[in-house]
Amino acid sequence: MTSGKVRPRRSTAPVVAVTGAATGVGRLLARRLAAGGRVRKVVAIDGSRGDAPGVLWRVADVRDPLLFSRLADVDVLVHTDVDGSPDTDPRERRTYNVRGAQTVVTACAAARVRHVVLVTSAMVYGAAPDNPVPLPEDAPPRAEADFGIVGDYLEMEETAAQAARIHPGLAVTVVRPAALAGPGVDTVVTRHFEAPRLLAVKGCAPRWQFCHIEDLAAALEQVAVGALAAGPSAAPGRPAPGRPPAVVAVGCDGWLEMAEVEEITGRRRLELPAAVTFGTAQRLHRLGLTPAPATDLHYVAYPWVVDCATLRSAGWKPAYDNASALRALLEESAGRRALAGRRLGGREATMATAAGATVAVIGAAAAVRRARRRRR
């Protein structure tokens, strides 16, 4: 005989872990998942506890080889714990970002996590004057692997490609957002809009596409728990039907022309020949006067607009358009001043604002000459 009682069926909703859950897009994603009702549990992983409610906190360093012990019941892990600050020492940043991605993938394979989502950037496609607008998601990465942040992203994506071969039971999706905007975002691109003028290369028409971090969090939720078909962007390895896609691009619909950016920002462009622009930037970087290599300037001079076909086909739609995302970027950076990616303070900022970009370029050249004399 039976008691007549029906044992409740265990929920088929996944348990999702989020690294970097205390700040930035990781915090937004953890809060979104906890409130959305689409997951069974949210595991929040960071070096310290954050304020996201309704989640299970597991304090851990993403580079810790014992990370796998914190993932015993996890189905999907979204890795957002990436250092993209222009002020971090490049070698320290590279070690943190690449080792973190490697440890996360290895730990997930050991803990039998089904799906890993790595957040990199659409910068890996490379910014070039001959880029199609927009770039398809399955376009090959053409960015230069240097010591800038783009080199970090490329190595992280190599980790994802290796995981697809080494751990066939583990699905890995790389999410590539366009230029990020929103609270707490500080990148070489956002600092471009802290300068008194907008840099432009003569003979090239840049196009601007942004991705607000709230839209990125919504996209990551869709990738982690939504139904995304494996489309043409699913190389390498062409996953079997039903497996998540290997690459997903995220950004606002369309793009802004330079004239529209000037109107929104209230700043005029400063056009210089490509040789002068990148040659001077590279010399300043070698002298330690600017934080980013000259190749990072490509991303404010040349187009790298992406087509978000996979998310669009799944019904995802960004809440922000490019104009509102740019306004959010300007609101976040209000009161700050930067030149060539280096943030200025106090007297430097006042001088830069008053003198304008032309004098700033002359001043940069003078600084190079003084530095050379000191070295002699």
Secondary structure, DSSP 8 states (H G I E B T S, - for coil): ---S----------EEEEETTTSHHHHHHHHHHHHHS-SSEEEEEESS----TT-EEEE--TT-GGGGGG-TT-SEEEE------TTS-HHHHHHHHHHHHHHHHHHHHHTT-SEEEEE--GGGG---TT--SSB-TTS------SSSHHHHHHHHHHHHHHHHHH-TT-EEEEEEE-EEESTT---HHHHHTTSSSEEEETT---EE-EEEHHHHHHHHHHHHHS-----GGG-SS---TTS--SEEEE--SS-EEHHHHHHHHT--EEEE-HHHHHHHHHHHHHTTSSSS-GGGGHHHHS---B--HHHHHTT---SS-HHHHHHHHHHHTTT-EEETTEEE-THHHHHHHHHHHHHHHHHHHHHHHHHHHHH-
